[in-house]
Amino acid sequence: MKNKFKDVSCLVVATGYNAEAVANRIEKVAFSYEMKVQETLINDPMMVEKIKHYIDTGKVSAILVRDLEEIFTNEDAIKELLQFAKDHDVSINEEKKGYQAAIIWDDSDGC
């Protein structure tokens, strides 16, 4: 079976308590799929700006994070980032969801 993640450029993001251990764990997952980790951000004070820069410049195709709610406490900010990533064909994948891509909920249909 072909590895669809091989050579995918990604950004690893870890924040909060035990962020270094989280980053190491996420990096291991990325390496196990033969992804290319461009950078790992750990409790970086410029994290949001760097994430947006990586998305905007096309330097990554995926962002791996434990939980988006650790980066943003505001639901609207999460939706904004997800839309920005979607517009640039970048997948944001959360460890807490088994690395399934985070999706944008459309409140109009009850989701």
Secondary structure, DSSP 8 states (H G I E B T S, - for coil): ---TTTT-EEEEEE-STTHHHHHHHHHHHHHHTT-EEEEEEES-TTHHHHHHHHHHHT--SEEEES-HHHH-S-HHHHHHHHHHHHHTT-EEEEGGGTT-B-----GGGT-
